[in-house]
């Protein structure tokens, strides 16, 4: 599921708003991928090479009618982010200024960590609700007596 989301994000990365600017998924994908790459300090799904024409993952990003970034990574992949710092960095062996690790393992671990926390919160909520039901039954019984 996580990998499919990242793959969809790479396919649509960089597309401009199309029909409805307020609900535009392409803009959300671009913003999301940039946020992930900047904050988790990673690049692509497996590595920065995912952004190259040879990898074929970021189809709109590398297409001539789209972004025309044949061997470029987004600036959000760069260790030190600056304008056009990712130009030419989607080539294997040339990725010294971009994050070397892919985002899949980072995102997967982040989701797993958060899901454990949500599971614990859910269990605590269930226990509190059961306690409230018991208290309500005791109060009802004392009122009826």
Phi, psi and omega in degrees: 000314180295315181296321178298320178296317178294321178297318177297320178298320178292321181299316185264004185301132175089356179293142178280159177305135185256286187260297184247105185301322183290332183242028186283114182292324182300317179297321179296317179298314181298313179297317180296313179297317178299316180298314181299312184293321180290311188279329178265358178053060180221177181210125180071193179275307178257326175189181183297341179296340178301337182276353184280162177297321182296325180289326176070017182275317184266072190298317181287322181301320184265348184290151181293323179282344180262244184276333182058041178254079188301311182233033182254146169259157173296154179300336180292348177278342187289145176297313174246109186285127174209169182301124177061028179289343181267002182296125178077008185267000180267034179245133181299134179088356182243018189264040184288333182259002176244159179296133185278329184278144176283165185273343185303309183294323178296312182294318180301313179296321180297315180295317179297318178298315181290326180291325175297317179297317179294324177296317178297316178299320179297317178296318177298318179299317180297316179298316179297318180295319177297318177299318178296322178295317178298314179299317180297319178295319179296315179297318179297318180296319180290328178288322182286338184282000000 
